[in-house]
Amino acid sequence: MFSWFKRLSGHKATADNGQYRYGNTHLIELRDVVKTYETAAGPLTVLKEIDLQIDTGEFVAIIGKSGSGKSTLLNMITGIDRPTSGQVFIGDTAVHELNEGQMAVWRGRNVGVVFQFFQLLPTLTVVENVMLPMDFCDLYSNQERYERAMQLLTRVDLADQADKLPTALSGGQQQRVAIARALANDPPLIVADEPTGNLDSHTSEAIFRLFERLAEQGKTILMVTHDADLAKRVNRTVVIADGEIIDEYLAQIFPALTEAQLKEATHNLERIKIAPGAIILSEGGAPDKFYLITKGRVEIVLQEPSGRELRVSQMGPGQYFGEIELLRGGQHVATVRAAPDTEVEVATLDKATFERLLAESAPTKAQLSRMADERLEENRTSRHVVNER
């Protein structure tokens, strides 16, 4: 009933097109999720129309200021809390539709949760704490539970501490026990809320490396963190501000922009799908947009006087184009088209928004100007090489 990691049996179409039971194509999909709490001062909306997709095997950091909605977002995914509106799909399960009893069983079997303050039961030994999820979900025999718990403690280098109470361990050791406990039922999804926030830098590094190894072994990991250095080392970063998700590529490309500026830019993004091989902008055309690639690949093409095309380069997700003309004025200096073998999606900013952001952020303008100079030099070099042949 609660097996969500495997696809629906008998659904040949799903296996072919990668869809789960409810039409979701990603392991984790949040659709238009809103969370509002009633307070003495009136309704407080903590999450605002959140759309989020995470694939199997991703190691994702969720970052943002205190009160931005990070932990609430995790609670939507784990079913610890429910959305006021919107939908949460994890594989074949519509999490938002489960009742309390179903939720507890589903979460126990499919999600490992790691907390900042460990949440180990002080009256149970280390090995008994790791066995607890198996007991709760009635998985494995008593002997198998103990053996599995010891294997997991060996995995986190704590087998020699198995019979001690948690209070006899250091903070870092307790967190490793908590990770072993989260792995007890072999869940495909591990969710960690500030798992290094209460640890020193050396211990934090050791815990993070443990998460890295789990990701390499195929676990999907979501980690809330305030540590910017750790966040840079994951596969992907989700930035949340005032209950809204900021476009991750904008945040990566323009680190000098403030959260308010990134929110404005995200609100003004227009997403466009481009067919394989279709021209996105033409050399000599009038510039009116800044383009950010979010899916697929594009080709940068120069037109030679002879009429021959010169393909200068390719670009993929997280890269951008169109900034040269918006910064320097004049017409487009190259043609950009979708690669012939892939559909492309771009997110665009209109000229007015682009110019306003640059006027408000001198470092961002300087960064884009340097890139524009490099690309113009690359174009000149390519033309020169071709002309000398």
Protein Blocks (a to p, Z undefined) as FASTA:
>chain_A
ZZmkbccehilklmmnopafkopabfbdcehiacddddfkbpcdfbghiacdddehiacd
ddddehilpmmmmmmmnomaccfbdcddehjbcfklpcfklmmmmmmmmpccddfklopa
fkbcfklmmmmmmmmnopajfklmmmmmmmmmmmnopmmmmmpcfklpcfklmmmmmmmm
mmmnopabdcdehkllmccfklmmmmmmmmmmmmmnopacddddfblklmmmmmbdcdde
ehiacdfklmmmmmmbcfklmmmmmmmpccddddehiafbdghiacfbdcddfedjdddd
dddfkopacdfbdcdehiaehjlmmmngpjdfbdcdddfkbccddddddfklmmmmmmmm
mklmmmmmmmmmmmmmmmmmmmmmmmmZZ
